[in-house]
Amino acid sequence: MSQALKIRSMCNRYAVPVMEQPQLIYVLTELTPGEGIANTRLPMNFALLLDHSGSMAGEKLRTMKEAVKNIIDQLGSEDIISVITFESKTQVIAPAQPARDKLELKRKIDRIKDAGGTNMAPGLREALKQVVQQHREGRVSRIVLLTDGEATDNEEDSRRVADEAGAWGIPIIGLGFGQDWNEEFLFDLADRSILAAPGSRLGQADYIPAPKDANRIFQEVYQSMQVVAQEVELTIRMVQGLEARRVWQVTPLIKDLGYGVIQGRAIVIPVGQLEKGGAAYLAEIMLPPRPAGPVRIAQAEVSFSIPGQGAQRDAVDLVLQFTQDASLYNSMDGHVMNVVEKVQAFKLQTQALDEAQMGNVGSATRKLRQAVTILLSQGETELADRMQQEADHLEQSGEISSEGKKTIMLTSRKTVRLSE
């Protein structure tokens, strides 16, 4: 096994029953940094685009500035940072520069005051300009956009900038602060910046419900920019007769990868850049009937590139035991089943949101309550309480609240880190 990147593939069952009809299994494949790269990362090149409109006054602005200064303290001398603020006008607080004079950078952050409206597109264009200046192979380029309100200028102008960012290969990470921002618009910008298909929800966005959450969410974004490997591609090759039905990314965020990654008897996932926290993928696979005995049902292979080390690859076989012994095939892998349940809870919540928007209130309410049961069983009490409140609100009012939409579209996508 590679010392740079570890690959592990496992089934939700330790064994499966001998049956005359096909049966469904779940295969979880995890990619984690090995000892060779666990304590290294690529230099960052990112812009912080910060809304400081009048609605950010008070606790929001204070906690935002503290969160930003906390990130500055953690940067290395090779990291490039720029800071742009926007309201009715755009201002470059700190042009793209190495993060060496941290005291001066933090002084500039402290001088940010609330003012004006929310003209977003000029700020996005300036942030892209700053990042493009230092955009190089071997650097992690990002735009981190924080806003607490809806854009007061033409949204199409911001979408065009996001498309340009996508053409450059510079993702936009959207952060919505509070309750009054447009989750669909923020997600659209994130999706466009990675050239995702409409409705795919592959872009990265997050939700800061209250000022007390600002530092934690900024830290999660900072962690997501700590890249340890590039050009990562995961291929799961299945033996004759197996059929993949659905594939989900489950770490660091839950995403339905769609049918494009299923290519005949292979699942091909272009991971791209791998962050320090690793990545994991869950596949729903139909097994054909087999006689008793061990069978190699698939091989998982990962190819990747490490700066200074070149291209590498590693692979593992997935062997499954077919048996008539109930004591064996009734035994489940708790780790995999935990992930399956998280995906199921997320699916129920997103289906509830879709059905509520179509007016199917009864079905949407039932799905939310089913999700609550799963979340409680996993100890996700805060999210379960939020979904229970949303189910009650939906039943009484006939619609999901704005806060509920944000929670379902963003907060419910999170899953455990592999290190946990």
C-alpha positions in Angstrom: 0.0 0.0 0.0 1.2 3.5 -0.8 2.8 5.6 1.9 1.3 8.7 0.3 -2.4 7.8 0.0 -4.3 5.0 1.6 -7.3 3.3 0.0 -9.8 1.1 1.8 -12.9 -0.5 0.4 -15.5 -2.4 2.4 -19.1 -3.7 2.2 -21.9 -3.1 4.6 -22.1 -6.8 5.2 -19.3 -9.1 6.2 -21.0 -11.9 4.2 -24.1 -12.1 2.0 -26.7 -14.9 1.8 -26.9 -17.4 -1.1 -30.0 -16.3 -3.0 -31.7 -17.0 -6.3 -32.4 -13.4 -7.0 -30.1 -10.3 -7.1 -29.5 -8.4 -3.8 -28.4 -4.9 -2.9 -25.2 -4.1 -1.1 -23.4 -0.9 -0.2 -19.7 -0.5 -0.9 -17.8 2.3 1.0 -14.4 3.3 -0.4 -12.2 5.7 1.6 -9.2 7.7 0.6 -7.0 9.1 3.4 -3.5 10.7 3.4 -0.8 8.3 4.4 2.3 9.0 6.5 4.1 10.4 3.5 1.8 13.4 3.1 -0.3 13.6 6.2 1.6 16.6 7.6 2.1 18.5 4.3 -0.1 20.5 2.0 0.0 22.6 -1.1 0.4 26.4 -0.7 -2.9 28.3 -0.8 -3.9 31.2 -3.0 -7.2 32.6 -2.0 -9.3 35.7 -1.8 -11.7 36.5 1.1 -14.6 38.5 -0.3 -16.5 39.9 2.7 -19.9 41.5 2.8 -19.8 44.5 5.2 -23.1 46.0 4.3 -25.3 47.7 6.9 -27.0 44.4 7.8 -23.6 43.0 9.0 -23.5 45.6 11.8 -22.8 44.4 15.4 -22.2 40.8 16.3 -22.1 39.5 12.8 -19.3 41.8 11.7 -17.3 41.3 15.0 -17.4 37.5 14.7 -16.6 37.6 11.0 -13.5 39.6 11.7 -12.4 37.4 14.5 -12.8 34.3 12.3 -10.8 35.8 9.5 -8.0 36.9 11.8 -7.9 33.3 13.2 -7.3 32.0 9.7 -4.6 34.5 9.1 -2.8 33.3 12.2 -2.7 29.8 10.7 -1.3 30.6 7.3 2.2 29.8 6.2 4.7 32.2 4.5 4.1 30.5 1.2 0.3 31.1 1.3 -1.1 34.0 -0.8 -4.1 35.9 0.6 -6.1 38.8 -0.6 -9.0 40.5 1.2 -11.8 42.4 -0.6 -14.9 43.9 1.0 -18.1 44.9 -0.7 -21.3 46.9 0.0 -22.5 49.6 -2.4 -18.9 49.8 -3.5 -15.9 47.4 -3.6 -12.6 47.9 -1.8 -9.4 45.9 -1.9 -8.4 45.8 1.8 -5.3 43.7 1.1 -4.1 42.9 -2.5 -2.8 39.4 -3.2 0.3 38.9 -1.0 2.2 36.3 0.9 0.9 35.9 4.5 4.0 37.2 6.2 3.0 40.4 7.8 0.1 39.0 9.8 -0.1 41.8 12.2 -0.7 44.3 9.4 -3.2 42.0 7.7 -5.2 41.7 11.0 -5.0 45.5 11.5 -6.6 45.9 8.1 -9.4 43.4 9.0 -10.0 45.3 12.3 -10.6 48.6 10.3 -13.6 47.1 8.4 -16.8 49.0 9.2 -20.4 48.3 8.2 -21.9 50.5 5.4 -24.1 50.5 2.3 -25.9 47.9 0.3 -24.9 44.5 -1.3 -23.4 45.0 -4.8 -21.8 41.6 -5.2 -20.7 41.3 -8.8 -17.9 44.0 -8.7 -16.5 42.4 -5.6 -16.5 38.9 -7.2 -14.7 40.3 -10.3 -12.0 41.9 -8.1 -11.6 38.7 -6.1 -11.2 36.7 -9.3 -8.6 39.3 -10.5 -6.6 39.0 -7.3 -6.6 35.1 -7.3 -5.8 34.9 -11.1 -2.6 36.9 -10.5 -1.1 34.1 -8.4 -2.9 31.2 -10.0 -0.2 28.5 -10.6 0.1 24.8 -10.8 0.8 23.4 -7.4 -1.2 26.1 -5.6 -4.8 25.8 -4.2 -6.8 28.7 -5.6 -10.1 29.6 -4.1 -12.5 32.5 -3.7 -14.3 32.5 -0.3 -17.5 34.7 -0.5 -19.4 35.6 2.6 -22.7 37.4 2.5 -25.7 37.9 4.8 -28.2 39.3 2.2 -29.4 39.1 -1.3 -27.4 40.9 -4.0 -28.8 44.4 -4.7 -27.1 44.5 -8.2 -27.9 42.3 -11.2 -27.4 38.6 -10.2 -26.6 37.7 -13.8 -23.4 39.8 -13.5 -22.3 37.6 -10.6 -23.2 34.4 -12.5 -21.0 35.5 -15.4 -18.0 36.0 -13.0 -18.6 32.6 -11.5 -18.5 31.1 -15.0 -15.2 32.9 -15.6 -13.9 31.4 -12.3 -14.9 28.0 -13.5 -13.0 28.5 -16.8 -9.9 29.4 -14.7 -10.4 26.4 -12.4 -10.9 28.6 -9.4 -13.9 27.4 -7.2 -16.0 29.8 -5.3 -16.9 28.8 -1.7 -20.1 30.5 -0.7 -20.9 31.3 2.9 -24.4 32.5 3.9 -24.6 34.4 7.2 -27.9 34.5 9.0 -31.3 34.1 7.5 -31.7 36.7 4.7 -29.5 35.4 1.9 -30.6 33.4 -1.2 -29.5 29.8 -0.9 -30.3 29.0 -4.5 -28.2 31.9 -5.8 -25.2 31.1 -3.6 -25.3 27.4 -4.6 -25.6 28.4 -8.3 -22.4 30.6 -8.0 -20.5 27.7 -6.4 -21.7 25.2 -9.0 -20.9 27.4 -11.9 -17.4 28.0 -10.5 -16.6 24.3 -10.9 -18.5 24.0 -14.2 -21.1 21.7 -12.6 -24.3 20.8 -14.5 -27.4 22.8 -13.6 -29.0 21.3 -10.5 -26.0 19.1 -9.7 -25.2 20.7 -6.3 -21.5 19.9 -6.6 -20.3 23.3 -5.6 -19.2 24.1 -2.0 -21.4 26.3 0.1 -22.0 26.6 3.8 -24.4 28.1 6.3 -23.6 30.3 9.3 -26.9 30.3 11.2 -25.7 32.6 14.0 -22.6 34.7 14.9 -21.5 32.0 17.4 -21.0 29.6 14.5 -18.8 31.9 12.4 -15.4 30.8 13.6 -16.3 27.0 13.3 -17.6 27.4 9.8 -14.5 29.5 8.7 -12.3 26.8 10.2 -14.1 24.1 8.2 -13.6 26.1 5.0 -9.9 26.6 5.9 -9.6 22.8 6.4 -11.2 22.2 3.0 -8.4 24.2 1.3 -5.7 22.1 2.8 -4.9 19.9 -0.3 -2.4 17.1 -0.1 -2.8 15.4 -3.5 -3.8 16.4 -7.0 -5.2 14.7 -10.1 -6.9 12.1 -7.9 -9.1 9.6 -9.7 -10.9 6.7 -8.1 -12.0 3.7 -10.3 -14.0 0.8 -8.9 -14.0 -2.1 -11.4 -16.7 -4.6 -10.8 -16.8 -8.2 -12.0 -19.3 -9.5 -14.6 -22.9 -9.3 -13.5 -22.6 -6.5 -10.9 -24.5 -3.3 -11.5 -24.0 0.0 -9.8 -27.2 1.9 -9.2 -26.2 5.1 -7.4 -23.0 6.7 -6.2 -22.6 9.3 -3.4 -19.7 11.3 -2.2 -20.1 11.1 1.6 -16.9 12.8 2.9 -16.3 15.6 3.3 -19.8 16.5 2.2 -22.7 14.3 1.0 -23.3 14.7 -2.7 -25.2 12.6 -5.3 -22.6 12.1 -8.0 -25.3 11.2 -10.6 -25.1 8.6 -13.3 -22.2 10.0 -15.2 -19.7 8.3 -12.9 -21.2 4.9 -13.7 -19.5 3.6 -16.9 -20.6 0.0 -17.6 -18.9 -2.2 -15.0 -16.8 0.6 -13.7 -17.4 3.6 -11.4 -15.0 6.4 -12.4 -14.8 9.3 -10.0 -12.6 12.3 -10.9 -11.8 13.4 -7.3 -9.4 16.1 -8.4 -7.8 17.7 -5.4 -7.8 15.7 -2.2 -8.0 17.7 1.1 -6.2 16.6 4.2 -9.4 15.2 5.7 -9.7 12.6 2.9 -12.7 11.6 0.9 -15.1 8.7 0.9 -17.7 7.4 -1.6 -20.7 5.1 -1.2 -22.0 2.9 -4.0 -25.3 1.1 -4.2 -24.6 -2.2 -6.1 -26.8 -5.1 -7.2 -25.2 -8.5 -6.8 -26.2 -11.4 -9.1 -26.9 -14.8 -7.6 -23.7 -16.8 -6.7 -23.0 -20.1 -5.1 -21.4 -20.3 -1.6 -17.8 -19.3 -1.3 -15.6 -16.2 -1.4 -15.8 -14.0 -4.5 -13.7 -11.0 -5.5 -16.5 -8.7 -6.6 -14.5 -5.5 -7.3 -11.1 -3.8 -7.3 -10.8 -0.2 -6.2 -7.9 1.7 -7.7 -6.7 5.3 -7.0 -4.3 7.3 -9.2 -2.9 10.6 -8.0 -0.1 13.1 -8.2 2.1 14.4 -5.3 4.1 17.5 -5.9 7.8 16.5 -6.1 6.9 12.8 -6.2 5.1 12.5 -9.5 2.2 10.2 -10.5 1.3 7.2 -8.3 -1.4 4.6 -8.0 -2.6 2.0 -5.5 -5.4 -0.6 -5.5 -7.3 -3.0 -3.2 -9.5 -6.0 -3.9 -13.0 -6.3 -2.4 -13.7 -9.9 -1.5 -17.2 -11.0 -0.3 -18.3 -14.3 1.2 -21.5 -15.9 -0.1 -22.9 -18.2 2.6 -26.0 -20.0 3.9 -24.9 -19.4 7.5 -27.4 -16.8 8.9 -25.0 -15.9 11.7 -22.5 -14.7 9.1 -24.7 -12.9 6.6 -26.7 -11.1 9.3 -23.5 -9.5 10.6 -23.2 -5.8 9.5 -20.2 -3.4 9.3 -21.3 -0.7 11.8 -19.1 2.0 10.2 -20.5 1.4 6.7 -24.1 1.3 8.0 -23.6 4.5 9.9 -22.7 6.2 6.5 -25.6 4.5 4.8 -28.0 5.9 7.4 -26.5 9.4 7.1 -27.1 9.3 3.3 -30.6 8.0 3.9 -31.4 10.9 6.3 -30.1 13.4 3.7 -32.1 11.8 0.9 -35.3 12.0 3.0 -34.7 15.7 3.8 -34.0 16.7 0.2 -37.0 14.6 -1.0 -39.1 16.4 1.6 -37.9 19.8 0.4 -38.8 18.8 -3.2 -42.2 17.5 -2.3 -43.1 20.5 -0.1 -42.3 22.8 -3.1 -44.7 20.7 -5.2 -47.4 20.9 -2.6 -47.2 17.3 -1.3 -47.3 18.4 2.3 -48.3 15.1 3.9 -45.6 13.1 2.2 -43.0 15.8 2.8 -43.9 15.9 6.5 -43.6 12.1 6.8 -40.2 12.1 5.2 -38.9 14.8 7.6 -40.1 12.8 10.6 -38.4 9.6 9.2 -35.2 11.6 8.9 -35.6 12.8 12.5 -35.7 9.1 13.7 -32.5 8.3 11.8 -30.7 11.5 13.1 -31.7 10.7 16.7 -30.4 7.2 16.4 -27.0 8.6 15.3 -26.9 11.2 18.1 -27.4 14.1 15.7 -29.8 15.7 18.3 -29.4 19.4 17.2 -30.2 18.6 13.5 -33.0 16.2 14.6 -34.6 18.9 16.7 -34.3 21.4 13.8 -36.0 18.9 11.4 -38.7 18.1 13.9 -39.5 21.8 14.3 -39.5 22.1 10.5 -41.9 19.1 10.2 -44.3 20.8 12.6 -44.1 24.1 10.8 -44.7 22.4 7.4 -47.7 20.5 8.8 -49.2 23.7 10.1 -48.3 26.2 7.4 -48.0 24.0 4.3 -44.5 25.2 3.5 -40.9 24.8 4.6 -39.3 27.9 6.2 -36.4 29.8 4.7 -34.2 28.6 7.6 -35.4 25.1 7.0 -34.4 25.2 3.3 -30.9 26.5 4.2 -30.5 23.7 6.8 -31.5 21.0 4.4 -29.5 22.3 1.5 -26.3 23.0 3.4 -26.1 21.8 7.1 -27.6 18.3 6.4 -24.9 17.6 3.7 -22.2 17.3 6.3 -20.9 13.9 7.4 -18.2 12.7 9.8 -14.5 13.1 9.0 -12.7 9.9 8.3 -10.4 10.6 11.3 -13.5 10.4 13.5 
